[in-house]
């Protein structure tokens, strides 16, 4: 039997269909008989048959689509198959590692490591092992032991990379971490070049912020592991601080690791000097949150002839109290208003007053909730002192109690004035009796209500309107999103490595995975597919590779390695991304 193609033209439209034909012997000689008309076979004409041998071209983004069915000169192989014994074996995760490897290749990381890591005595190239580490972090964050014992063997990476599962062990992965770390700075320079080629990034504006990540264990062998302000709400753990620099599009450009007890404001000069040495200061604008701002840092930026756009402490709003009451606001979004104001001291700086309607209600609700709770707790404390409770007869004890309450309800602490004193009382053993007076200051409350939802920006940029300045500053949400992705999606925290070099290498692997994540986001956005890589990865995780075993009548099994067909919506996404799946089985 064989398939025969038919073409029919009707009303200037060409239609094609297929028939299943068999050759039979008759008394008049051999004849061909149509067994069945099977219509137009989906996939034979509308898409190329892509084989496993073309995976390298697909991942590089340069596959030339062609109909391999027509071009294949070899005749089809026919066999009688026992359908009752057909089975599927070697089910492997294919979709997400296939997508991750495409990102790795399009970021030219394979070429980078081939050039940066000269081959030596290693059995498997260190660049390939680095790829495995980053792909694991990108697809299913886990420890090196988990990668070696469970994850790698359940993926199709042995087919895609040519590395057998038994060759991937925890020792080799740890050595790959050690080999990867020395190339950190070279990778930053590589990404600057690649971002320009892929996305046309200019690096005129750099966003800078800091987060922290904590350790499991005491990490006594790492001098950078210190207790400090924890962004993860884990003050009980030692940590390190990670300073990240990204572009306005959210593309990670560079990072540095600081001691866990380092304050944000002390890191700015070091980061600026580092970036200055790598990329220069010309036409560079730094965007930072108020935690980075000090007069010394701003003087340093001005001396370096760099521009800046920074947040300011809320206390500076008092210099613009009259402007807050005026109604000359300019609306930039449905619930955000801005206005430009010159510097009160006559300098060449410009200030941007911002007011968010959404933040007004949020800040008011938080403040009032804390004020009511603090007032309740202070009244309870006063009742205990007035009742001469034995545990509160000592003045220092009562003052510590008030201090803890002010720390717990810090937003409302400024509204209350608490005075603890002592009066003579002969009935007491000490001859003194405590008294407490709790009052509220209405002026502080009125000021808080006036400044709810308001914040102030400060810049030395010239000829910029309030809208563009505000939109540039709001780009800091990109770096906050990068921290969130790194911690929640890529498993940056907690850190289980205790050696300094391994900790640094772990953070570098997470950084490379973040670069891939953000690149995928840009790739999807450019293809009109939104900006949700997480959803695409979940969809790709459903695509598996497998071996279809076809038992024949000759007691010989035909084994075909194939990839499961994606759902129609995922097939459309992959088509728009230019990333077809191999749909031509490979004989094993």
C-alpha positions as CSV (number, residue, x, y, z in Angstrom):
1,X,0.0,0.0,0.0
2,X,1.0,3.6,-0.5
3,X,-0.3,7.1,-0.4
4,X,-1.2,8.9,-3.6
5,X,-1.6,12.7,-3.8
6,X,-4.5,14.2,-5.8
7,X,-4.9,17.8,-7.0
8,X,-8.2,19.2,-8.2
9,X,-9.0,22.7,-9.4
10,X,-12.4,24.2,-9.0
11,X,-13.4,27.9,-9.5
12,X,-9.8,29.1,-9.4
13,X,-9.2,27.2,-6.1
14,X,-6.9,24.3,-5.9
15,X,-7.8,21.4,-3.6
16,X,-5.7,18.5,-2.6
17,X,-6.5,15.2,-1.0
18,X,-4.9,11.8,-0.4
19,X,-5.9,8.2,-1.1
20,X,-4.7,5.0,0.3
21,X,-3.9,2.7,-2.7
22,X,-2.9,-1.0,-2.9
23,X,-1.6,-3.0,-5.8
24,X,-3.6,-6.2,-6.6
25,X,-3.2,-9.0,-9.2
26,X,-6.0,-9.5,-11.6
27,X,-6.5,-11.8,-14.6
28,X,-5.8,-8.7,-16.7
29,X,-2.5,-8.1,-14.8
30,X,-1.5,-5.9,-11.8
31,X,-4.0,-3.2,-11.0
32,X,-4.2,-0.4,-8.4
33,X,-7.2,-0.2,-6.1
34,X,-8.2,2.7,-3.9
35,X,-8.7,1.4,-0.4
36,X,-9.8,4.6,1.2
37,X,-9.9,8.3,0.5
38,X,-8.5,10.0,3.5
39,X,-8.8,13.6,2.6
40,X,-6.2,16.2,3.2
41,X,-3.6,14.9,5.7
42,X,-3.0,17.5,8.4
43,X,0.6,18.4,8.8
44,X,1.9,17.1,5.4
45,X,1.6,20.4,3.5
46,X,0.8,23.1,6.0
47,X,4.0,22.6,8.0
48,X,7.4,21.2,7.4
49,X,8.4,17.8,8.9
50,X,11.1,18.9,11.3
51,X,13.5,16.1,12.4
52,X,15.7,15.8,15.4
53,X,18.7,16.4,13.2
54,X,17.5,20.0,12.7
55,X,17.3,20.8,16.4
56,X,20.5,22.8,16.3
57,X,19.2,25.1,13.6
58,X,15.9,25.6,15.5
59,X,17.6,26.5,18.7
60,X,19.8,29.0,16.8
61,X,16.7,30.5,15.2
62,X,17.7,29.9,11.7
63,X,15.8,26.7,10.6
64,X,14.8,26.9,7.0
65,X,11.3,25.4,6.8
66,X,10.8,22.8,4.0
67,X,8.6,19.9,3.3
68,X,10.9,17.0,4.3
69,X,8.2,14.4,3.2
70,X,8.5,15.4,-0.4
71,X,12.3,16.0,-0.3
72,X,13.1,12.6,1.2
73,X,14.2,10.3,-1.6
74,X,14.3,7.2,0.5
75,X,11.2,5.0,0.1
76,X,9.1,4.4,3.2
77,X,9.8,1.3,5.3
78,X,6.8,-0.9,5.8
79,X,6.3,-3.5,8.5
80,X,3.5,-5.5,10.0
81,X,2.9,-4.3,13.6
82,X,1.2,-6.2,16.4
83,X,-1.0,-3.3,17.7
84,X,-1.9,-5.3,20.8
85,X,1.8,-4.9,22.0
86,X,2.5,-1.3,21.0
87,X,3.9,0.6,24.0
88,X,5.5,3.9,25.0
89,X,8.7,4.0,26.9
90,X,11.3,6.5,28.2
91,X,8.9,9.4,28.9
92,X,11.1,12.5,29.3
93,X,10.4,16.2,30.0
94,X,11.1,18.0,26.7
95,X,9.3,21.3,26.4
96,X,10.8,23.5,29.0
97,X,14.4,22.3,28.5
98,X,13.9,22.8,24.8
99,X,12.8,26.3,25.3
100,X,15.5,27.0,27.8
101,X,18.2,25.7,25.5
102,X,16.8,27.9,22.7
103,X,17.2,30.9,25.0
104,X,20.8,29.8,25.9
105,X,21.7,29.6,22.3
106,X,20.1,32.9,21.3
107,X,21.9,34.7,24.1
108,X,25.0,33.2,22.5
109,X,26.1,31.7,25.8
110,X,27.2,28.5,24.1
111,X,29.6,30.5,21.9
112,X,30.8,32.5,24.9
113,X,31.7,29.5,27.0
114,X,33.3,27.7,24.1
115,X,35.6,30.7,23.7
116,X,36.1,31.5,27.4
117,X,36.6,28.0,28.7
118,X,39.4,26.4,26.8
119,X,39.1,22.6,26.7
120,X,41.4,20.7,29.0
121,X,41.4,17.2,30.5
122,X,37.7,17.3,31.5
123,X,35.5,14.6,29.9
124,X,32.5,17.0,29.5
125,X,33.1,20.6,28.6
126,X,32.6,23.1,31.5
127,X,30.4,25.2,29.3
128,X,28.0,22.3,28.8
129,X,27.9,21.7,32.6
130,X,27.3,25.4,33.1
131,X,24.4,25.1,30.7
132,X,22.9,22.2,32.7
133,X,23.2,24.1,35.9
134,X,21.4,27.2,34.5
135,X,18.7,25.2,32.7
136,X,17.9,23.3,35.9
137,X,17.7,26.6,37.7
138,X,15.5,28.0,35.0
139,X,13.1,25.0,34.6
140,X,13.0,23.4,38.1
141,X,15.2,25.1,40.8
142,X,16.8,22.5,43.0
143,X,20.1,21.5,44.5
144,X,23.0,20.0,42.6
145,X,22.4,16.7,44.2
146,X,18.7,16.8,43.1
147,X,19.8,17.7,39.6
148,X,22.2,14.7,39.4
149,X,20.0,12.1,41.1
150,X,16.5,13.0,39.8
151,X,16.0,15.9,37.5
152,X,18.5,15.5,34.7
153,X,17.6,11.8,34.0
154,X,14.0,12.7,33.6
155,X,14.6,15.3,30.9
156,X,15.5,15.0,27.2
157,X,18.8,16.9,27.7
158,X,20.8,13.8,27.1
159,X,19.3,13.9,23.5
160,X,19.7,17.6,23.1
161,X,23.2,18.0,24.7
162,X,24.6,14.5,24.1
163,X,25.5,14.0,27.8
164,X,24.5,10.7,29.3
165,X,22.7,10.9,32.6
166,X,25.3,8.8,34.4
167,X,27.9,11.5,33.5
168,X,26.0,14.2,35.4
169,X,26.8,13.8,39.1
170,X,27.0,16.2,42.0
171,X,30.8,16.3,42.1
172,X,31.0,17.4,38.4
173,X,28.2,20.0,39.0
174,X,30.1,21.4,42.0
175,X,33.3,21.6,39.9
176,X,31.3,23.4,37.2
177,X,30.3,26.0,39.7
178,X,33.9,26.6,40.5
179,X,34.8,26.8,36.8
180,X,31.9,29.2,36.1
181,X,32.6,31.9,38.7
182,X,35.8,33.4,37.3
183,X,33.9,34.5,34.1
184,X,31.4,36.7,36.0
185,X,32.7,40.1,34.7
186,X,33.1,38.8,31.2
187,X,29.5,37.6,31.2
188,X,28.4,41.2,32.1
189,X,30.2,42.6,29.1
190,X,28.8,39.8,26.9
191,X,25.3,40.7,27.9
192,X,25.8,44.3,27.1
193,X,26.7,43.4,23.6
194,X,23.9,40.8,23.2
195,X,21.2,43.1,24.5
196,X,22.2,45.7,22.0
197,X,22.0,43.1,19.1
198,X,18.7,41.5,20.2
199,X,16.8,44.4,21.6
200,X,18.6,47.6,20.6
201,X,19.3,48.5,24.3
202,X,21.3,51.7,24.8
203,X,22.0,51.7,28.5
204,X,21.4,55.4,28.9
205,X,19.3,54.7,32.0
206,X,20.3,52.3,34.7
207,X,18.0,51.2,37.6
208,X,19.7,50.2,40.8
209,X,18.3,48.5,44.0
210,X,19.3,46.0,46.7
211,X,17.7,43.0,48.1
212,X,18.9,40.3,50.6
213,X,18.8,36.5,50.7
214,X,19.4,34.4,53.7
215,X,21.3,31.2,54.5
216,X,20.2,27.9,56.0
217,X,22.7,27.3,58.7
218,X,25.2,29.6,60.4
219,X,27.6,29.9,57.3
220,X,30.5,30.5,59.6
221,X,32.9,30.0,56.8
222,X,31.5,32.9,54.8
223,X,32.6,36.3,56.2
224,X,29.9,38.1,54.1
225,X,27.1,36.2,55.9
226,X,26.0,38.6,58.5
227,X,22.8,39.6,60.3
228,X,21.2,42.7,58.9
229,X,17.9,44.2,57.7
230,X,16.1,41.2,56.1
231,X,13.9,41.8,53.1
232,X,12.7,38.1,53.6
233,X,11.4,38.7,57.1
234,X,14.1,36.3,58.4
235,X,16.1,38.4,60.9
236,X,17.0,35.2,62.7
237,X,19.2,34.1,59.8
238,X,22.5,35.4,58.5
239,X,22.3,36.9,55.0
240,X,24.1,38.6,52.1
241,X,22.9,41.7,50.2
242,X,22.7,41.6,46.4
243,X,22.9,44.8,44.5
244,X,21.3,44.6,41.0
245,X,21.6,46.9,38.0
246,X,19.0,46.5,35.2
247,X,17.9,48.4,32.1
248,X,14.5,50.1,32.0
249,X,13.2,47.1,30.1
250,X,14.1,44.9,33.1
251,X,17.1,43.2,31.5
252,X,19.7,42.4,34.2
253,X,23.0,43.9,33.4
254,X,25.2,43.4,36.5
255,X,25.2,42.6,40.2
256,X,27.4,42.7,43.2
257,X,27.3,40.8,46.5
258,X,27.8,42.8,49.8
259,X,28.0,41.8,53.4
260,X,24.6,41.1,55.0
261,X,24.9,44.0,57.4
262,X,25.8,46.6,54.8
263,X,23.4,49.5,54.6
264,X,22.0,50.4,51.2
265,X,23.3,54.0,51.2
266,X,26.9,52.9,51.5
267,X,26.9,50.7,48.4
268,X,26.1,53.4,45.8
269,X,29.6,54.8,45.3
270,X,31.1,51.4,44.8
271,X,28.4,50.3,42.3
272,X,28.7,53.6,40.4
273,X,32.4,53.3,40.2
274,X,32.2,49.7,39.1
275,X,29.7,50.5,36.3
276,X,31.8,53.6,35.4
277,X,34.9,51.4,34.8
278,X,32.9,49.0,32.6
279,X,30.6,51.3,30.7
280,X,31.7,54.9,31.3
281,X,29.5,57.8,32.6
282,X,28.6,59.5,29.4
283,X,24.8,60.1,29.0
284,X,24.2,57.8,32.0
285,X,21.2,58.4,34.3
286,X,20.9,56.6,37.6
287,X,17.4,55.8,39.0
288,X,17.4,54.8,42.6
289,X,14.9,54.6,45.5
290,X,15.1,56.8,48.6
291,X,17.0,54.2,50.6
292,X,20.1,54.9,48.4
293,X,20.0,58.7,48.8
294,X,22.3,60.8,50.8
295,X,23.8,64.2,50.1
296,X,27.3,62.6,49.8
297,X,26.0,60.2,47.1
298,X,24.4,63.0,45.2
299,X,27.5,65.1,45.4
300,X,29.5,62.1,44.1
301,X,27.2,61.7,41.1
302,X,27.3,65.4,40.3
303,X,31.1,65.3,40.5
304,X,31.2,62.4,38.1
305,X,28.9,64.4,35.7
306,X,26.2,61.7,36.0
307,X,22.5,62.4,36.0
308,X,20.2,61.0,38.6
309,X,16.5,60.6,39.4
310,X,15.9,59.5,43.0
311,X,13.2,59.2,45.6
312,X,13.5,61.3,48.7
313,X,12.5,60.8,52.4
314,X,8.9,61.8,53.0
315,X,10.1,64.4,55.5
316,X,11.2,66.6,52.6
317,X,7.6,67.1,51.6
318,X,7.4,69.7,54.4
319,X,9.3,72.1,52.1
320,X,6.4,71.8,49.6
321,X,3.4,71.9,52.0
322,X,1.7,74.8,50.1
323,X,2.2,73.0,46.7
324,X,0.3,70.0,48.1
325,X,-2.7,72.2,48.7
326,X,-2.7,73.7,45.2
327,X,-4.8,72.1,42.5
328,X,-2.4,72.4,39.5
329,X,-1.7,68.7,39.3
330,X,-1.1,67.0,36.0
331,X,-2.7,63.6,35.5
332,X,-0.4,60.9,34.1
333,X,-2.6,57.9,34.8
334,X,-6.1,57.3,36.0
335,X,-5.1,57.6,39.7
336,X,-1.7,59.3,39.6
337,X,-1.0,63.1,39.5
338,X,2.3,64.9,39.3
339,X,3.7,68.5,39.2
340,X,7.2,70.0,38.7
341,X,8.7,72.3,41.3
342,X,12.1,74.1,41.5
343,X,14.5,73.4,44.3
344,X,13.6,75.4,47.4
345,X,17.3,76.4,47.9
346,X,17.7,77.7,44.4
347,X,20.0,75.0,43.1
348,X,19.8,73.5,39.6
349,X,17.8,70.5,40.8
350,X,14.2,69.8,40.0
351,X,11.6,68.2,42.3
352,X,8.6,66.1,41.1
353,X,5.6,66.0,43.5
354,X,3.6,62.8,43.0
355,X,0.2,61.8,44.4
356,X,-1.4,58.4,44.0
357,X,-5.1,58.1,44.7
358,X,-4.8,54.4,45.3
359,X,-2.0,54.9,47.8
360,X,-4.1,57.5,49.7
361,X,-6.7,55.0,50.7
362,X,-4.1,52.3,51.4
363,X,-1.8,54.4,53.6
364,X,-4.8,55.8,55.5
365,X,-6.2,52.3,56.2
366,X,-2.8,51.1,57.4
367,X,-2.2,54.1,59.6
368,X,-5.6,54.1,61.2
369,X,-5.4,50.4,61.9
370,X,-2.1,50.9,63.7
371,X,-3.3,54.0,65.5
372,X,-6.3,52.3,66.9
373,X,-4.3,49.3,68.0
374,X,-1.5,51.4,69.6
375,X,-4.0,53.5,71.4
376,X,-5.7,50.4,72.8
377,X,-2.3,48.9,73.9
378,X,-1.3,52.2,75.6
379,X,-4.6,52.4,77.4
380,X,-4.1,48.9,78.7
381,X,-0.6,49.8,79.9
382,X,-1.9,52.9,81.6
383,X,-4.6,50.8,83.3
384,X,-2.0,48.4,84.7
385,X,0.2,51.3,85.9
386,X,-2.7,53.1,87.5
387,X,-3.8,49.8,89.2
388,X,-0.2,49.5,90.6
389,X,0.4,46.1,88.9
390,X,3.4,44.5,90.5
391,X,5.2,43.8,87.2
392,X,5.0,47.5,86.2
393,X,6.3,49.2,89.3
394,X,9.7,49.8,87.8
395,X,10.0,52.8,85.5
396,X,12.6,51.3,83.1
397,X,10.3,48.3,82.6
398,X,7.4,50.5,81.7
399,X,9.6,52.6,79.3
400,X,10.8,49.4,77.6
401,X,7.2,48.3,77.2
402,X,6.3,51.6,75.5
403,X,9.4,51.3,73.3
404,X,8.3,47.9,72.1
405,X,4.8,49.2,71.3
406,X,6.2,52.1,69.3
407,X,8.5,49.7,67.4
408,X,5.6,47.4,66.6
409,X,3.2,50.2,65.5
410,X,5.8,52.5,64.0
411,X,3.4,54.2,61.5
412,X,1.3,55.5,64.4
413,X,4.0,56.2,67.0
414,X,4.5,59.8,66.1
415,X,0.8,60.6,66.9
416,X,1.3,59.8,70.6
417,X,3.2,61.5,73.4
418,X,3.8,59.2,76.4
419,X,5.3,60.6,79.6
420,X,6.1,58.2,82.5
421,X,6.9,59.8,85.8
422,X,7.1,59.0,89.5
423,X,5.3,60.5,92.5
424,X,6.0,60.1,96.2
425,X,4.0,57.3,97.9
426,X,5.0,56.2,101.4
427,X,2.9,53.0,101.0
428,X,5.3,51.7,98.5
429,X,8.5,49.9,99.4
430,X,10.5,52.2,97.2
431,X,8.6,55.2,98.3
432,X,7.7,56.0,94.7
433,X,4.7,55.3,92.5
434,X,4.6,55.3,88.7
435,X,2.2,57.5,86.7
436,X,1.7,57.7,83.0
437,X,0.2,60.4,80.7
438,X,-0.9,59.5,77.1
439,X,-1.8,62.3,74.7
440,X,-2.3,62.6,71.0
441,X,-1.0,65.5,68.8
442,X,-3.7,66.5,66.2
443,X,-1.1,68.4,64.1
444,X,0.8,65.3,63.3
445,X,-2.4,63.5,62.3
446,X,-3.4,66.4,60.0
447,X,0.0,66.4,58.3
448,X,-0.2,62.6,57.8
449,X,-3.7,63.0,56.2
450,X,-2.4,65.7,53.9
451,X,0.6,63.7,52.7
452,X,-1.2,60.3,52.3
453,X,-0.3,58.9,48.9
454,X,2.3,61.6,48.2
455,X,6.0,61.1,47.5
456,X,8.8,63.3,46.1
457,X,11.3,62.7,43.4
458,X,14.6,64.6,42.9
459,X,16.6,65.0,39.7
460,X,19.3,67.0,38.0
461,X,18.0,66.2,34.6
462,X,17.2,69.2,32.4
463,X,14.3,69.9,30.0
464,X,12.3,66.9,31.2
465,X,8.6,67.1,31.9
466,X,6.9,65.6,35.0
467,X,5.3,62.8,33.1
468,X,8.5,61.4,31.6
469,X,10.3,61.7,34.9
470,X,7.6,59.9,36.7
471,X,7.5,57.1,34.1
472,X,11.2,56.7,34.3
473,X,11.2,56.4,38.1
474,X,8.3,53.9,38.0
475,X,10.7,51.7,36.0
476,X,12.0,50.6,39.4
477,X,9.1,48.2,39.6
478,X,11.1,46.2,36.9
479,X,13.9,45.6,39.4
480,X,11.5,44.8,42.2
481,X,9.9,42.2,39.8
482,X,13.4,40.8,39.1
483,X,13.9,40.3,42.8
484,X,10.6,38.6,43.0
485,X,11.3,36.3,40.1
486,X,14.7,35.4,41.4
487,X,13.5,34.5,44.8
488,X,10.2,32.8,44.0
489,X,10.6,31.4,40.5
490,X,14.3,30.7,40.3
491,X,15.0,29.6,43.9
492,X,17.6,32.2,44.9
493,X,16.7,31.7,48.5
494,X,17.6,30.2,50.9
495,X,21.3,29.6,50.2
496,X,22.6,26.2,51.4
497,X,26.2,26.7,50.3
498,X,28.5,27.8,53.1
499,X,31.7,28.4,51.2
500,X,32.1,32.0,49.9
501,X,33.0,30.9,46.3
502,X,30.1,28.4,46.1
503,X,27.7,31.1,47.4
504,X,28.9,33.5,44.8
505,X,28.6,30.8,42.1
506,X,25.0,30.0,43.2
507,X,24.0,33.7,42.9
508,X,25.7,33.8,39.4
509,X,23.7,30.8,38.2
510,X,20.5,32.5,39.5
511,X,21.5,35.7,37.7
512,X,22.0,33.8,34.4
513,X,18.6,32.1,34.8
514,X,17.1,35.6,35.4
515,X,18.7,36.8,32.2
516,X,17.0,34.0,30.3
517,X,13.7,34.7,32.0
518,X,13.8,38.4,31.1
519,X,15.0,37.5,27.6
520,X,12.0,35.2,27.1
521,X,9.7,38.0,28.4
522,X,11.1,40.4,25.7
523,X,10.9,37.6,23.1
524,X,7.2,37.0,23.9
525,X,6.4,40.7,24.0
526,X,8.0,41.2,20.6
527,X,5.9,38.4,19.2
528,X,2.7,39.9,20.6
529,X,2.3,37.1,23.2
530,X,2.2,39.2,26.4
531,X,4.8,39.2,29.2
532,X,4.0,36.0,31.2
533,X,7.0,33.6,30.9
534,X,5.7,31.6,33.9
535,X,2.5,30.6,32.0
536,X,4.5,29.6,28.9
537,X,6.8,27.5,30.9
538,X,3.9,25.7,32.5
539,X,2.4,25.0,29.1
540,X,5.8,23.8,27.8
541,X,6.2,21.4,30.7
542,X,3.4,19.3,29.3
543,X,5.4,18.5,26.1
544,X,7.3,15.2,26.5
545,X,9.6,13.1,24.4
546,X,9.0,9.4,24.3
547,X,9.9,6.2,22.6
548,X,7.1,4.5,20.7
549,X,7.9,0.7,20.5
550,X,6.2,-1.1,17.6
551,X,6.5,-4.9,17.8
552,X,6.6,-6.5,14.4
553,X,5.6,-10.0,13.3
554,X,9.3,-10.8,12.7
555,X,9.9,-10.6,16.5
556,X,11.8,-7.3,16.0
557,X,10.8,-4.1,17.7
558,X,10.8,-0.8,15.8
559,X,11.6,2.0,18.3
560,X,10.8,5.6,17.2
561,X,11.7,8.6,19.4
562,X,9.2,11.3,19.0
563,X,7.8,14.4,20.8
564,X,4.2,14.7,21.9
565,X,2.0,17.0,19.8
566,X,1.2,20.2,21.7
567,X,-2.3,21.6,22.2
568,X,-3.4,23.9,19.4
569,X,-3.0,27.1,21.4
570,X,0.6,26.1,22.4
571,X,1.4,25.2,18.8
572,X,0.2,28.7,17.8
573,X,2.5,30.3,20.4
574,X,5.5,28.3,19.3
575,X,4.8,29.2,15.7
576,X,4.8,32.9,16.6
577,X,8.0,32.5,18.5
578,X,9.6,30.7,15.5
579,X,10.3,27.6,17.7
580,X,8.8,24.5,16.1
581,X,8.9,21.2,17.9
582,X,10.5,18.2,16.2
583,X,7.6,16.3,14.6
584,X,9.5,13.7,12.6
585,X,10.2,10.6,14.6
586,X,13.8,9.4,14.9
587,X,14.6,5.7,14.6
588,X,16.5,4.4,17.6
